Amino acid sequence: MLSEAIILAGGFGTRLQSVVSDVPKPMAPVNQLPFLDYMFRYLKHYDIKSVVLSVGYLADKIKERYQASYNGLTIKYAVEDTPLGTGGGIRLAMEKCETNQVLVLNGDSFFDVNIQYLHTLHNANRADCTLALRRVEDAARYGTIKINQAGRIYQFREKDGKAEAGIINGGVYVLNKQLYLSQTVPNQSFSIEKDFFVAKINELKIVGLELNTYFIDIGIPEDFKKAQDDFKGFTY
């Protein structure tokens, strides 16, 4: 069973600055509660015990609220002195994890994934990385992914701005700590998407699980506004 998670919470939230400018994006208020509050409720439901927050921009705002524990979860912080990108931020946080299999989530999106099922699939496939995937009708904002019948990812395509349906990376992963630390360089800025998944697609077994459960990315004002209504029915 997975017991540890990393949440990437260090982004600047550039596209959301027009509506939220005084807190980091994962702290953006959704119905008067920081978005991270919902993330923690979700993780607790699936028996996650410890969370490492990868933080940078306005990190003190996050630390002030959650401190060393919150809602029964142990909270740790991996603080970036300089921006490390998604890959570097995960690596810094991974060094604070105690187990070898770790859940990783984006702090500005919510994908209603059964975490323990994703972990079971990861082990059953003997995967190096397992990604939760979502088919969307308009993939213009995202890169898209191709998977074969066995669920192995064989192609990552960069976003091209075309308003058409596609399978996207939902920002929820199971990673193997020892492998990730051995395959990456410390204190270096890099993208997990381009510099790890894409760069190592032929040497690692990267598996995808396609789901059609609820997904939202609050990184743009329109979806941030939509979340205000959607999360009134948040069930975790």
ABEGO torsion letter per residue (X at the ends): XBABBBBBAABAGAAAAAABAABBAAABBBGGBBAAAAAAAAAAAAGBABBBBBBBBGAAAAAAAAEABBGGBBBBBBBBABBAEAAAAAAAAAAABABABBBBBBAABBBBBBAAAAAAAAAAAGBABBBBBBBBABAAABBBBBBBAAGBBABBBBBAGBBBBBBBBAGBBBBBAAAAAAABBBGBBBBAAAAAAAAAAAABBBBBBBBABBBBBAABAAAAAAAAAAAAABAX
